[in-house]
Amino acid sequence: MKAFGFAAILVSVCAMAACKVGDGTGSGGAGGDDGSGGSDTTSSTSGTGGEGGEDSGTGGEGGGDECSGLEAEACTTCCSEAHPDEVEVFTELTYVYCGCSATSRCAAECDTTDTATDVCGDDGSVNLAVDNPNCETCVAEESTTGTCYDDAYTACGEEEDCQALTDCSDKCE
């Protein structure tokens, strides 16, 4: 399991984005006047082949190896860049396990009675749009030392919308 490699990614995601998850309704920026400013996108897919005749077999699983062969830190960074939606889900899971769990040392910082700072929903969800730097700091620290981070990583691997991140990370050296 390469879970600890993502602790640094999680901390940097929190620092860059202030651990806030948007609603996806923003607008994109303008491109450059000289044709520059665009971006290239790369995606990978996986699937299995169909059944065939007597001499045919099933296809294998594709994708998932886009970052293998890189050094550990570069591989982890590659995986997080290749799977940004999964990083968002993993970040939420880290807050669930490291900040909102009743047994977490960060619960007092994250699960408050003030709606302006309460990261933890009563229904088990997290609200990362609130401004709670004490919770962010505690979860960032806990994600580098606590077992809750391992629990979040395991949960990520079990969720369809997060599994690609752990599949990629597990192939890092």
KOLMARMAR-387922 format. One record per residue (C-alpha): x, y negated, z negated; residue in three letters. Coordinates in steps of 0.25 Angstrom, whole numbers, plus 5000, padded with zeros to 4 digits. Layout:
# KOLMARMAR-387922
XYZala/...
This chain:
# KOLMARMAR-387922
500050005000met/500649865004lys/499649784995ala/500749704989phe/501149645002gly/499849575003phe/499949504990ala/500849404996ala/499849385008ile/498749364998leu/499449264990val/499849185003ser/498449205008val/497949134995cys/498949024996ala/498648995011met/497149005010ala/496948964996ala/496249104995cys/495049055001lys/494249135011val/493449045021gly/492149085028asp/492749085042gly/491948965047thr/493148865049gly/493548825063ser/494848845070gly/495948745073gly/496248685087ala/497248745096gly/498448675101gly/498448575113asp/499448645121asp/498848785119gly/499548825107ser/498848845094gly/498148975097gly/498349105090ser/498549245094asp/497749355087thr/498149495086thr/497149605081ser/497249755079ser/496149855080thr/496049995076ser/495050105079gly/494950255083thr/494750315096gly/493550385100gly/493250535102glu/493650585116gly/493750715123gly/494450845120glu/495850785123asp/495650655116ser/495950605102gly/495550485093thr/496250355094gly/497050315082gly/496950195073glu/497550065079gly/498049935073gly/498449925058gly/499949935062asp/500149785067glu/501049755055cys/501749885052ser/503249885054gly/503449745048leu/504149725035glu/503149735023ala/502949585021glu/502849555036ala/501849675038cys/500949625026thr/500949485032thr/500649545046cys/499549625040cys/498949505033ser/499049425046glu/498449535054ala/497249555045his/496849415040pro/495349455037asp/495849575029glu/496749485021val/495549405017glu/494849525012val/496049575005phe/496149434998thr/494749444994glu/494949584988leu/496249534981thr/495349434974tyr/494249534971val/495249634964tyr/496349534959cys/495449414955gly/493949454954cys/494049594947ser/493649584933ala/494949654929thr/495849564937ser/496749464929arg/496349354939cys/494849374936ala/494749254926ala/495449164937glu/494549214949cys/493249254943asp/492749124937thr/491449074933thr/491648944941asp/491148954955thr/492248864960ala/493348954956thr/492649094955asp/493349184966val/492549304962cys/491149324966gly/490149404957asp/489949504968asp/491349544969gly/491749444980ser/492749344980val/492649194984asn/494049144988leu/493449014993ala/493548964979val/494648884974asp/495348964962asn/496848944962pro/496949024949asn/496249144955cys/497149134968glu/498349134959thr/497949244950cys/497549334962val/498849304970ala/499649344957glu/498849464955glu/498949514969ser/500449524968thr/500449594954thr/499049654952gly/498449794955thr/497149714960cys/497949684973tyr/498149834975asp/496649854973asp/496349744983ala/497249804993tyr/496549934991thr/495149874993ala/495649805005cys/496049935011gly/494649995009glu/493949875015glu/493649875030glu/493949725031asp/495249735024cys/495849875027gln/496649825039ala/497549745030leu/497849855021thr/498049955033asp/499049855039cys/499749825026ser/499849975022asp/500749995035lys/501749885030cys/503049935026glu/
